[in-house]
Amino acid sequence: MIMNIPATMKAAIMTEPRTIVTTELPVPEPGEHEALIKVMAVGVCGSDVHYYEHGRIGSAIVQYPMILGHECAGEVIAVGPGVTRVKAGDRVAIEPQTTCGRCSACKSGKYNLCPEVEFFATPPIDGAFAQYVKAREDLLFPIPDTLSYEEAALVEPFSVGIHAANRTNLKPGSSVAIMGMGPVGLLAVAAAKAYGASRIYVTDLEPVRLEAARKLGATHAINVRDQDAVETIKALNGRSGVDVAWETAGNPLALQSALLSLKRGGKLAVVGLPVQAEVPLNIHFISDHEVDIYGVFRYTDTYAAGIEILASGICDIRSLITDRYSLGQTQEAMERALNNKSESLKVVVYPHEQ
């Protein structure tokens, strides 16, 4: 299959905090074992919004100009020398992390911890708010025709939930509490359902997000504006704590509630990152309950499973996509994600739509 490849492309470039402009750039040329992808859909992630608003996340500081966006899917339009896994015309989800493959983390299967990782839209690496990107062939995963590009883009945040389930050894029949129903938390609900959790308790402040969580499989939705999360979960769970708790909001109070909602011997996953590096936790509770605590940093080897699960139709993830923008409207998309948490769930940018 022969594709027409233009010499230049449009890209949405952040030039300073809260300023994104659309400009023309050369189309990347795929190297050995790389492919060129026509980007069809890019989800706006919380990290994109944080870089957009503050110009940094912890020690990762934006080097302007920079292209944001890492939740992406598209069509292969060209391949470089030595490529055998994909061909022009393939519809693919793009795993946005390139690792060295040589270090002890990579060799042990924990490539998300590779010290040399290059992750889309993490300084100094540009992201996918552009019409074309190149990626290594082993990071491209074919998607079935039944899965839209925008759904395929959501495999990236869905992978975080899969990784949390794997880390905490979530089993069929388990009870799980998920604190924070932003996009990652909502997709974590989908992951918990896919893993067979029988009781899924979720908390948030926004009714629209709690209702979305119910549609994805949450059995109980708790608005923490008017209910105590820990007491409500225990009351609903036969006065017992849950087997597993995931904190996905990056909120210190939510993390404390997630911990205290656990039964003895329970497992806590820290998924969300708070602004501050240090958060007080009840050490007596951790010790007395022999709680296992797991950090969750991105994911490893989740894309194939994520695509299969989402393509199965177990959850209606299309319902999460509430806002759609063209590439030229990327700044408006970022502002929407930043300022409309009471109504918007997932904001998606379509680089080839006008």
Secondary structure, 3 states (H helix, E strand, C coil): CCCCCCCEEEEEEEEECCEEEEEEEECCCCCCCEEEEEEEEEECCHHHHHHHHHCEECCEECCCCECCCCEEEEEEEEECCCCCCCCCCCEEEECCEECCCCCHHHHCCCHHHCCCCEECCCCCCCCCCECEEEEEHHHEEECCCCCCHHHHHCHHHHHHHHHHHHHCCCCCCCEEEEECCCHHHHHHHHHHHHCCCCEEEEEECCHHHHHHHHHHCCCEEEECCCCCHHHHHHHHCCCCCEEEEEECCCCHHHHHHHHHCEEEEEEEEECCCCCCCCCCCCHHHHHHCCCEEEECCCCCCCHHHHHHHHHCCCCCHHHHEEEEEEHHHHHHHHHHHHHCCCCCCEEEEECCCC
